[in-house]
Amino acid sequence: MSVNWRNVSLFGLVGALILGSGFLQSWNVALVLLNMGLVSAIMSLGVNMQWGYAGLFNVGIMGFVALGGLAPVLVSMPPVGEAWAAGGVRAIGALIFAALVLIGAVQIWKRMAKGMARSLAMLVLLVAGFFIFRAIFDPAVDAIESVNPAGTGYLGGLGLPILLAWPVGGLLAAGAAWAIGKTALGLRSDYLAIATLGIAEIIIAVMKNEDWLARGVKNVVGLPRPVPYEVDLQNSASFVARMDAWGFDPVTSSSVVVKLGYAGLFAVVLLILIWMSQAALHSPWGRMMRAIRDNEVAAEAMGKDVTRRHLQVFILGSAVVGIAGAMMTTLDGQLTPGTYQPLRFTFLVWVMVIVGGSGNNWGAVLGGFLIWFFWVQVEPISHWLMGLVTSGMADGSAIKAHLLESTAHMRLLTMGVILLLVLRFSPRGLIPEE
């Protein structure tokens, strides 16, 4: 079997697993698997750019996902006029002032001669700037959060179409990646991993606690959608008549149609990104990135700016992850910062990249679909299997109860087993780098 046919067979297997879920469970379940598989594939593609192209060990993936998820709120939710009138302008002005203070501190560091005078000037500027910033910002935030805190209590967004939020999510993640990369990319790989994980925790902590920005843990619900609402389809006489004529239940069909709409949009984004990624990988730029990954010293000897190229690919990969985060929030219809768990889901995305094939874009996409399928389906399959195993045990048995309760923990065990099997029998992933 040729490599190409092998790859096609692997994708066919994933497709068969999703179709099997449709036949054995429901088509709504299958489409949920498909949609989140598409989002996971995009997320895995972004991480593969950083690790597979350049060898950058980023453990702050969920921070960039969270920034991408913030974009639909900032772009598409309607602005809260009362909150803007109460303190919105003051809050934005305070943030601009803080940015100017930081820029001033950087200029002092660059332009003044090293010595006590420079240190004292920076200290005075930063301390004075901090107190002035808090004096402006804190009252403004209190005023914003006091405006109908049960329903709003935040500034809202721009009221623009939700699809615009997807590239904006990429831009937000790219901006954060630039700031992080300028300070952290000079570190060794293990220190870079620690730094990115810590920064991701900071980003998520800010989103959880700054209610004026996106309501914090109160969550923002009712985000606009790029596809129709199910209830609108159910109230459409033409849609109901068409479903009745075809012998389908209009209520179930409306949910399937909506999920198919999301799947179409997500598939278009994935195809565009993988086309661009493949073009970049096979270009002189891609060959240069792989040369830097394999031997930084040799690349520097050939005149390549390693740090600059690392920053470049770090920004690109983070932007792709941010787009996936915006898509995921759009699919959920709400922003829930409490669900972003850096260690748990960063581990999952890394398993996708490693199992699929680090350095191969199609491998990253395959890993995204395959690992997400098992992440969702392992628990119900384990519950059925444990029910079969314990069917002969007496009701009330402590062993039977323990085995049935353990099915909730089979996800992580299964991920570990899959990872070990792939590393043993296909160390470079299911679709290895060419």
Secondary structure, DSSP 8 states (H G I E B T S, - for coil): --HHHHHHHHHHHHHHHHHHHHHHT-HHHHHHHHHHHHHHHHHHHHHHIIIIIH------HHHHHHHHHHHHHHHHS---HHHIIIIIHHHHHHHHHHHHHHHHHHHHHHHS-SSHHHHHHHHHHHHHHHHHHHHHHHHHHHHHHTSSTTT--S-------GGGHHHHHHHHHHHHHHHHHHHHTTS-HHHHHHHHHHHHHHHHHHHHH-HHHH-GGG-EE----SS--HHHHHT-HHHHHHHHHHT--HHHHHHHHHHHHHHHHHHHHHHHHHHHHHHHHTSHHHHHHHHHHH-HHHHHHTT--HHHHHHHHHHHHHHHHHHHHHHHHHHHTEE-GGG--HHHHHHHHHHHHHHH-TT-HHHHHHHHHHHHHHHHHHHHHHHHHHHHHTTTS-TT-HHHHHHHHGGGGHHHHHHHHHHHHHHHH-TT-SS---
